[in-house]
Amino acid sequence: MFSTIGLIVHTLSQALRERIARAFSRAARRDSKLRIGFDIRPFYEPLTGIGWYLYHLLHELAKRDDIELCLFGDARVTDEGPRLHAKLPPNARLYVFDLTGRGRVPGSLRALTAGAYVLWMKLAGCDVMFAANYFLPRLHSAVARRRVIAIHDLTYKRFPELLQKETLHNLTALMAREIAIADAIVCVSESTRRDLLRYYEVDPSRAVAVLSGVTAPAPPEPIEGLPARYLLFVSTIEPRKNLGVLLDAFERLRARGEYDGDLVVVGRVGWKSESLLPRLRQPHVHHLDYLAAGQLASVYRGAELFVFPSIYEGFGFPLAEAMLHEVPVVAARSSSLPEVGGDAALYFEFDDAEELATLIARVTSDRALRAELIAHGREQVKKFQWSDAASKTLDVLKRAAE
C-alpha cells in the first residue's frame, strides 16, 4: 500500500514540475503546441466502429509536430486489467497509474487513485479534451477546460427501440447536457449533423460534419470454407443492422432459382438477435465471427456483392470498405448510406425484402452494371481519407481551444 502511495506522490510531483515548466515556456513563447486530451476507453475492448475511428484519428494526428497527445482512460491498470486492444502512437503520452504486480487493490486505494487521477489530469494542462465516444467520462469532464465531442449517430432519438435499454438510458440521460456544454461537436456525416440539429437546439456553427476515413486494405490472409460465389454482409448482428430483411431476400432468390450462390455473414451476434441464429445455420448461409483484418480483406475480395440493409447508420464503415475492396454495393436508402455510397451503390427501402431481392438479382446477373458500380466505387471512396478527417477534426479542436 505504501509503495502505491509513493508512486502516486512521485507521479503528481513530477506532473507539477512539468506544469510549471510549461507555464514558463508558454510565457516566454517557446511552447505553442496545442495539448489535446483523448478519452481512450474505446481501446479497452476489441475495436469496432468507434474504436477504429479513434485509432486512425490518433495515428494521423500523431504525425504532426505542433500538437501533443495526452491519453486518458481508466485511472489505474491492475493485474486484472483493463488491457488495451490498440497500439498507441509512440509519441502520445498515456496517463495511468500502473499497479500491475501489486496484487489486489483495496477499495481505499481505488478511491485514492481515482482522486489523484483527477489532479493528474488537471496538472496535464490540456487545452481541449476530445470525446470520441459521444461524451466525456465523469473524471475527465471534471478537468476539461474546453471540450469537443464526436457524435456518430442519433439512433437513440430516431429509433430508440433498436437500442439496449442501458445504452438508451445512458445516451438519453447524458447527451442533452453534454451537447449543451460542448464547445464544438464533430458529426461523422452530414446526415448525422442534420439529425443533431433536428433534435437539439444547437448553434449550427458549433456542429461540424467531418467524414471519416477508410483504411488501406490489409494484406489478405487465407480463410477456409468460403463458397465459390456469395453475397456478403459485415457488421455486428443487432436489430439496427436489419439482417433479417437480407435473409428474407436471399431465401426468396434461392427458392425462385434466381441466385445459386451463398450468403456470408461476418459479425458477432449482438443483443436481441437470438431469433436469427437458426437462419444463420441453414444451408448456403455461412456465419463467421469477428475476423482479423487480413481475413476480412479476403472475405471482401471474394464477394460478388456487398449488401448493407441497415436501418440507421451515422457513417457506415462496411459500405465504404466494400467499395475500397472493389465490391459492388446494394444498401438501404436510409440515414447516411446514400451520402457515403453516392452513385456507387443501388438503394432499396430498408423494410422491402422484395425490392432488395430484385436489386440483388439485377446486379449479380448484369456484368456491365457490376463493372459500373465498381468503377464509381473507386472514385467515391477517395472522399474518405483519414488524413483529411484528422486535419478537419484538428481545425475544430483548435477553434474550440481558442
C-alpha positions as CSV (number, residue, x, y, z in Angstrom):
1,M,0.0,0.0,0.0
2,F,2.7,2.5,0.9
3,S,4.6,1.8,-2.3
4,T,1.5,2.6,-4.2
5,I,1.1,5.9,-2.3
6,G,4.7,6.6,-3.0
7,L,4.1,6.0,-6.8
8,I,1.1,8.4,-6.7
9,V,3.1,11.1,-4.8
10,H,6.1,10.8,-7.2
11,T,3.8,11.0,-10.2
12,L,2.0,14.1,-9.1
13,S,5.2,15.8,-8.1
14,Q,6.6,15.2,-11.5
15,A,3.4,16.4,-13.1
16,L,3.5,19.6,-11.1
17,R,7.1,20.3,-12.1
18,E,6.2,19.7,-15.8
19,R,3.2,22.0,-15.4
20,I,5.4,24.8,-14.0
21,A,8.0,24.3,-16.8
22,R,5.3,24.5,-19.5
23,A,3.9,27.7,-18.0
24,F,7.3,29.4,-18.1
25,S,7.8,28.1,-21.7
26,R,4.5,29.5,-22.8
27,A,5.1,32.8,-21.1
28,A,8.4,33.0,-23.0
29,R,6.6,32.0,-26.2
30,R,8.8,28.9,-26.6
31,D,6.0,26.5,-26.4
32,S,3.0,27.0,-28.6
33,K,1.9,23.3,-29.0
34,L,-1.7,22.5,-28.6
35,R,-2.2,19.9,-25.9
36,I,-5.2,17.6,-26.6
37,G,-6.6,15.1,-24.2
38,F,-8.3,12.0,-25.5
39,D,-10.6,9.6,-23.8
40,I,-9.3,6.2,-24.9
41,R,-11.8,3.9,-23.2
42,P,-12.9,2.5,-26.6
43,F,-9.5,0.8,-26.7
44,Y,-10.3,-1.4,-23.7
45,E,-12.2,-3.9,-25.9
46,P,-11.7,-5.4,-29.3
47,L,-12.0,-2.5,-31.8
48,T,-15.2,-1.9,-33.7
49,G,-16.5,1.2,-35.4
50,I,-15.8,3.9,-32.7
51,G,-12.6,2.2,-31.6
52,W,-11.2,2.2,-35.1
53,Y,-12.4,5.8,-35.6
54,L,-10.4,6.9,-32.6
55,Y,-7.4,4.7,-33.5
56,H,-7.0,6.2,-37.0
57,L,-7.6,9.8,-35.9
58,L,-4.9,9.4,-33.2
59,H,-2.3,7.9,-35.5
60,E,-2.9,10.6,-38.1
61,L,-2.7,13.4,-35.5
62,A,0.5,11.9,-34.1
63,K,2.3,12.7,-37.4
64,R,2.1,16.4,-36.6
65,D,4.7,18.2,-34.5
66,D,2.6,21.2,-33.5
67,I,0.4,19.2,-31.0
68,E,0.8,17.0,-28.0
69,L,-1.4,14.0,-27.4
70,C,-2.4,13.1,-23.9
71,L,-4.3,9.8,-23.5
72,F,-6.6,9.2,-20.6
73,G,-8.6,6.1,-19.8
74,D,-9.1,4.3,-16.5
75,A,-7.2,5.7,-13.6
76,R,-5.3,2.5,-12.9
77,V,-4.1,-0.7,-14.5
78,T,-4.0,-3.7,-12.2
79,D,-3.3,-7.4,-12.6
80,E,-6.9,-7.8,-13.6
81,G,-6.8,-5.1,-16.3
82,P,-8.0,-3.2,-18.1
83,R,-6.0,-4.3,-21.2
84,L,-5.5,-2.1,-24.3
85,H,-6.6,-3.7,-27.6
86,A,-5.0,-1.0,-29.7
87,K,-1.4,0.1,-30.4
88,L,-0.8,3.6,-29.2
89,P,1.2,6.2,-31.2
90,P,4.8,6.2,-29.7
91,N,4.8,10.0,-29.3
92,A,1.5,10.1,-27.4
93,R,1.6,10.1,-23.6
94,L,-0.5,7.6,-21.7
95,Y,-1.6,8.8,-18.2
96,V,-2.3,5.8,-16.0
97,F,-1.2,4.5,-12.6
98,D,0.4,1.2,-13.3
99,L,-0.3,-1.1,-10.4
100,T,0.4,-4.4,-12.0
101,G,2.3,-6.9,-9.9
102,R,1.0,-5.3,-6.7
103,G,-1.8,-7.8,-6.0
104,R,-5.4,-6.9,-5.3
105,V,-6.1,-3.2,-5.0
106,P,-8.2,-2.5,-1.9
107,G,-11.2,-0.1,-2.0
108,S,-9.3,2.7,-0.2
109,L,-6.6,2.7,-2.8
110,R,-9.1,2.7,-5.6
111,A,-10.7,5.8,-4.2
112,L,-7.2,7.4,-3.7
113,T,-6.1,6.7,-7.3
114,A,-9.4,8.0,-8.6
115,G,-9.0,11.3,-6.8
116,A,-5.3,11.5,-7.6
117,Y,-6.1,10.9,-11.3
118,V,-8.3,13.9,-11.4
119,L,-5.5,16.0,-10.1
120,W,-3.0,14.4,-12.5
121,M,-5.3,15.2,-15.5
122,K,-5.6,18.8,-14.2
123,L,-1.9,19.2,-14.0
124,A,-1.5,17.8,-17.5
125,G,-3.0,21.1,-18.6
126,C,-4.8,20.0,-21.8
127,D,-6.1,22.9,-23.9
128,V,-9.0,20.8,-25.1
129,M,-10.4,17.4,-24.4
130,F,-11.8,15.2,-27.2
131,A,-14.5,12.6,-26.6
132,A,-14.6,10.2,-29.5
133,N,-17.5,8.2,-28.0
134,Y,-20.2,10.8,-27.5
135,F,-19.4,12.1,-24.0
136,L,-16.5,12.5,-21.6
137,P,-16.3,10.2,-18.5
138,R,-17.1,11.9,-15.3
139,L,-13.4,12.2,-14.1
140,H,-12.3,13.6,-17.5
141,S,-15.2,16.0,-17.6
142,A,-14.3,17.4,-14.2
143,V,-11.0,18.9,-15.6
144,A,-11.9,19.8,-19.1
145,R,-11.3,23.5,-19.9
146,R,-12.7,23.1,-23.4
147,R,-14.3,20.0,-24.9
148,V,-15.2,18.6,-28.3
149,I,-17.4,15.6,-28.6
150,A,-17.9,13.3,-31.6
151,I,-21.4,12.1,-32.4
152,H,-21.7,9.1,-34.6
153,D,-25.4,8.7,-34.9
154,L,-28.7,9.5,-33.2
155,T,-30.3,6.1,-33.1
156,Y,-31.4,6.8,-29.6
157,K,-33.6,9.6,-30.9
158,R,-34.6,8.2,-34.3
159,F,-35.1,4.6,-33.5
160,P,-34.9,4.1,-29.7
161,E,-36.5,0.7,-29.9
162,L,-33.3,-0.6,-31.7
163,L,-31.1,0.0,-28.7
164,Q,-30.5,-1.9,-25.5
165,K,-32.2,-0.3,-22.5
166,E,-28.9,0.5,-20.7
167,T,-27.4,2.2,-23.8
168,L,-30.6,4.1,-24.5
169,H,-30.8,5.3,-20.8
170,N,-27.2,6.5,-20.8
171,L,-27.5,8.4,-24.0
172,T,-30.9,9.9,-23.2
173,A,-29.8,10.9,-19.7
174,L,-26.4,12.3,-20.6
175,M,-26.4,13.7,-24.1
176,A,-28.6,16.8,-23.6
177,R,-26.2,18.2,-21.0
178,E,-23.1,17.0,-23.0
179,I,-24.3,18.7,-26.2
180,A,-25.2,21.9,-24.3
181,I,-21.7,22.3,-22.7
182,A,-19.6,21.1,-25.6
183,D,-17.6,23.9,-27.2
184,A,-17.9,22.1,-30.6
185,I,-19.4,18.9,-31.9
186,V,-17.9,16.7,-34.7
187,C,-20.6,14.8,-36.6
188,V,-19.3,11.9,-38.8
189,S,-21.6,12.7,-41.7
190,E,-23.9,15.5,-42.9
191,S,-26.8,13.1,-42.2
192,T,-25.8,12.9,-38.5
193,R,-25.4,16.7,-38.3
194,R,-28.9,17.2,-39.7
195,D,-30.3,14.8,-37.1
196,L,-28.4,16.6,-34.3
197,L,-29.8,20.0,-35.4
198,R,-33.3,18.4,-35.7
199,Y,-33.4,17.0,-32.1
200,Y,-31.4,19.6,-30.2
201,E,-31.2,23.4,-30.0
202,V,-27.6,23.7,-31.2
203,D,-26.0,26.7,-32.9
204,P,-25.2,25.3,-36.3
205,S,-21.8,26.8,-36.2
206,R,-20.9,24.5,-33.3
207,A,-21.7,21.4,-35.2
208,V,-19.3,20.4,-38.0
209,A,-19.6,17.4,-40.3
210,V,-16.3,15.6,-40.8
211,L,-16.5,12.5,-42.9
212,S,-14.5,9.6,-41.5
213,G,-11.7,7.8,-43.4
214,V,-11.3,4.3,-44.7
215,T,-8.1,2.3,-44.0
216,A,-6.0,0.9,-46.8
217,P,-6.8,-2.8,-47.3
218,A,-4.8,-5.2,-45.2
219,P,-2.8,-7.9,-47.0
220,P,-5.2,-10.8,-47.5
221,E,-4.9,-13.9,-45.2
222,P,-6.2,-17.3,-46.1
223,I,-9.6,-18.3,-44.7
224,E,-11.1,-21.7,-45.2
225,G,-14.6,-22.7,-46.1
226,L,-15.6,-19.7,-48.3
227,P,-18.0,-20.7,-51.0
228,A,-17.1,-20.0,-54.7
229,R,-19.9,-17.5,-55.1
230,Y,-21.5,-15.4,-52.4
231,L,-23.3,-12.3,-51.2
232,L,-21.6,-10.6,-48.2
233,F,-22.9,-8.8,-45.0
234,V,-20.4,-7.4,-42.5
235,S,-21.5,-5.9,-39.2
236,T,-22.4,-6.7,-35.6
237,I,-25.7,-8.6,-35.7
238,E,-28.3,-6.5,-33.9
239,P,-31.8,-5.1,-34.7
240,R,-30.5,-1.9,-36.2
241,K,-28.5,-3.8,-38.8
242,N,-31.7,-5.3,-40.2
243,L,-30.1,-8.6,-41.2
244,G,-33.5,-10.3,-41.3
245,V,-34.5,-8.4,-44.4
246,L,-31.4,-9.7,-46.2
247,L,-32.1,-13.2,-45.1
248,D,-35.7,-12.9,-46.4
249,A,-34.5,-11.6,-49.8
250,F,-31.8,-14.3,-50.0
251,E,-34.3,-17.1,-49.3
252,R,-36.7,-15.8,-51.9
253,L,-33.9,-15.7,-54.5
254,R,-32.8,-19.2,-53.8
255,A,-36.4,-20.5,-53.8
256,R,-37.1,-18.9,-57.2
257,G,-33.8,-20.1,-58.7
258,E,-32.7,-16.5,-59.3
259,Y,-29.4,-16.9,-57.4
260,D,-27.4,-20.1,-56.9
261,G,-24.7,-18.6,-54.7
262,D,-24.4,-18.5,-50.9
263,L,-24.6,-15.8,-48.2
264,V,-21.7,-15.0,-45.9
265,V,-22.4,-13.1,-42.7
266,V,-19.5,-11.7,-40.8
267,G,-20.0,-10.3,-37.3
268,R,-20.6,-11.1,-33.7
269,V,-24.1,-11.8,-32.6
270,G,-25.3,-8.9,-30.5
271,W,-28.3,-8.3,-28.4
272,K,-31.9,-9.3,-29.3
273,S,-30.7,-11.4,-32.3
274,E,-31.2,-14.9,-30.9
275,S,-34.2,-15.5,-33.3
276,L,-31.8,-15.1,-36.3
277,L,-29.4,-17.9,-35.1
278,P,-31.4,-20.8,-36.7
279,R,-31.5,-18.9,-40.0
280,L,-27.7,-18.4,-39.9
281,R,-27.3,-22.2,-39.7
282,Q,-29.4,-23.1,-42.7
283,P,-27.9,-24.4,-46.0
284,H,-26.0,-21.9,-48.1
285,V,-25.6,-19.4,-45.2
286,H,-22.2,-19.1,-43.6
287,H,-21.8,-17.2,-40.3
288,L,-18.2,-16.0,-39.4
289,D,-17.5,-14.3,-36.1
290,Y,-15.1,-11.3,-35.6
291,L,-12.2,-11.7,-38.2
292,A,-8.7,-10.4,-38.2
293,A,-8.1,-7.6,-40.8
294,G,-6.4,-9.8,-43.3
295,Q,-9.1,-12.5,-43.2
296,L,-11.8,-9.8,-43.5
297,A,-9.9,-8.5,-46.6
298,S,-10.0,-12.0,-48.2
299,V,-13.8,-12.2,-47.5
300,Y,-14.4,-8.8,-49.0
301,R,-12.3,-9.6,-52.1
302,G,-14.1,-12.8,-52.8
303,A,-17.7,-11.4,-52.6
304,E,-19.9,-11.0,-55.6
305,L,-21.9,-8.3,-54.0
306,F,-22.0,-6.5,-50.6
307,V,-25.4,-5.9,-49.1
308,F,-25.9,-3.4,-46.3
309,P,-29.6,-3.3,-45.2
310,S,-29.0,-1.2,-42.0
311,I,-32.0,0.9,-40.8
312,Y,-29.8,3.7,-39.5
313,E,-26.0,4.5,-39.7
314,G,-24.1,7.6,-38.7
315,F,-21.4,6.8,-41.4
316,G,-21.4,3.1,-42.4
317,F,-17.8,1.8,-42.4
318,P,-18.6,-1.5,-44.0
319,L,-20.2,0.1,-47.1
320,A,-17.1,2.3,-47.6
321,E,-14.8,-0.8,-47.0
322,A,-16.7,-2.7,-49.7
323,M,-16.0,0.0,-52.2
324,L,-12.4,0.1,-51.2
325,H,-12.2,-3.7,-52.0
326,E,-13.9,-3.1,-55.3
327,V,-17.1,-4.9,-54.5
328,P,-20.4,-3.6,-55.9
329,V,-22.9,-2.5,-53.2
330,V,-26.6,-2.6,-52.6
331,A,-27.6,-0.6,-49.5
332,A,-30.7,0.6,-47.7
333,R,-32.0,4.1,-48.6
334,S,-31.6,5.3,-45.1
335,S,-29.7,7.9,-43.0
336,S,-26.1,8.4,-44.2
337,L,-25.8,5.5,-46.6
338,P,-26.7,7.3,-49.8
339,E,-24.3,10.1,-48.7
340,V,-21.5,7.6,-48.3
341,G,-22.4,5.3,-51.2
342,G,-23.2,8.1,-53.7
343,D,-23.7,6.7,-57.2
344,A,-21.5,3.7,-56.4
345,A,-24.5,1.8,-54.9
346,L,-28.0,0.8,-55.6
347,Y,-30.6,1.5,-52.9
348,F,-33.8,0.0,-51.5
349,E,-36.3,0.8,-48.8
350,F,-34.9,-0.9,-45.7
351,D,-38.1,-2.9,-44.9
352,D,-38.7,-4.1,-48.5
353,A,-37.2,-7.6,-48.9
354,E,-38.7,-7.9,-52.4
355,E,-37.1,-4.7,-53.7
356,L,-33.8,-5.9,-52.2
357,A,-34.2,-9.3,-53.9
358,T,-34.8,-7.6,-57.2
359,L,-31.7,-5.5,-56.9
360,I,-29.5,-8.5,-55.9
361,A,-30.7,-10.4,-58.9
362,R,-30.1,-7.5,-61.2
363,V,-26.5,-6.8,-60.0
364,T,-25.5,-10.5,-59.9
365,S,-26.8,-11.1,-63.4
366,D,-25.5,-7.9,-65.1
367,R,-21.7,-7.9,-65.6
368,A,-21.8,-4.4,-67.1
369,L,-23.7,-3.0,-64.1
370,R,-21.3,-4.6,-61.7
371,A,-18.3,-3.1,-63.6
372,E,-20.0,0.4,-63.5
373,L,-20.7,0.2,-59.7
374,I,-17.1,-0.9,-59.0
375,A,-15.7,2.0,-61.1
376,H,-17.9,4.5,-59.3
377,G,-16.9,3.0,-56.0
378,R,-13.2,3.6,-56.8
379,E,-13.9,7.3,-57.2
380,Q,-16.4,7.6,-54.3
381,V,-14.1,6.0,-51.7
382,K,-11.4,8.6,-52.5
383,K,-13.5,11.1,-50.5
384,F,-12.8,9.2,-47.3
385,Q,-9.2,9.8,-46.2
386,W,-8.2,9.6,-42.5
387,S,-5.6,12.4,-43.2
388,D,-8.4,14.7,-44.2
389,A,-10.6,13.6,-41.3
390,A,-7.7,14.3,-38.8
391,S,-6.9,17.7,-40.4
392,K,-10.5,18.9,-40.2
393,T,-11.0,17.5,-36.7
394,L,-7.9,19.3,-35.6
395,D,-9.3,22.6,-37.0
396,V,-12.4,22.1,-34.8
397,L,-10.2,21.3,-31.8
398,K,-8.1,24.4,-32.4
399,R,-11.1,26.7,-32.7
400,A,-12.6,25.2,-29.5
401,A,-9.4,25.8,-27.6
402,E,-9.1,29.4,-28.5
